[in-house]
Amino acid sequence: MTINDMNKSELKPDELFEYHLKIPKDRIAVLIGSDGSIKKELEEVFLAKLDIDSSEGDVTIQGHNAIKLYTLKDIIRAIAR
């Protein structure tokens, strides 16, 4: 189940966690993967939504599990190296 599957009426503003990251533009393709495969897998495993601005290198991650999001943030930072 991904965040997209969740009923938005069930979400309370204080339950949604969000991180903003900036990664090099040349690493965006690595984060997205072939046909979006890496992005989809990360979203499914970490129950998060990834919003990627490929023109600026901005990445926003959102979800309800703070620990999973923190781990995902570290993974995205590793991909950005």
C-alpha positions in Angstrom: 0.0 0.0 0.0 1.4 3.4 -1.0 0.4 6.8 0.2 -1.5 7.2 -3.0 -3.8 4.3 -2.0 -4.7 6.0 1.3 -7.9 7.9 1.7 -7.0 11.6 1.9 -9.9 12.2 4.3 -8.1 10.0 6.8 -5.0 12.1 6.7 -4.5 14.6 9.5 -2.0 17.4 8.9 0.0 16.5 12.0 0.3 12.9 10.8 2.0 13.6 7.5 5.8 14.0 7.7 7.8 15.6 4.9 11.5 16.1 4.0 13.0 18.3 1.3 16.3 17.3 -0.3 18.4 18.7 -3.1 20.4 16.2 -5.1 22.7 16.8 -8.2 20.7 16.8 -11.5 23.0 14.1 -12.9 21.8 11.7 -10.1 18.0 12.2 -10.7 18.0 9.4 -13.4 19.6 7.0 -10.9 16.9 7.9 -8.3 14.1 7.4 -10.8 15.4 4.3 -12.4 14.4 2.7 -15.7 10.7 3.4 -16.3 10.5 4.8 -12.8 11.2 1.4 -11.3 13.5 2.6 -8.4 11.1 5.4 -7.5 8.2 3.0 -7.4 10.0 0.5 -5.3 11.2 3.1 -2.8 7.6 4.4 -2.5 6.2 0.9 -1.9 8.8 -0.3 0.6 8.8 2.9 2.6 5.1 3.8 2.2 6.1 7.2 1.0 5.4 9.6 -1.9 8.4 10.9 -3.8 8.0 14.2 -5.7 11.1 14.8 -7.9 11.8 18.1 -9.8 14.3 16.9 -12.3 15.0 20.4 -13.6 16.2 21.7 -10.2 17.2 18.5 -8.4 14.6 19.0 -5.6 13.2 15.9 -4.0 10.2 15.9 -1.6 9.4 12.8 0.4 6.1 12.5 2.3 4.6 9.8 4.4 3.2 8.8 7.8 6.0 6.8 9.3 8.8 9.1 10.5 11.3 6.3 10.9 10.8 4.9 7.4 11.0 8.5 6.0 14.3 9.1 7.9 15.7 5.9 6.4 14.5 6.8 2.9 16.1 10.2 3.3 19.5 8.6 4.0 19.1 6.3 1.0 18.3 9.2 -1.3 21.4 11.0 0.1 23.5 7.9 -0.7 22.1 7.8 -4.2 23.0 11.5 -4.6 26.7 10.9 -3.9 
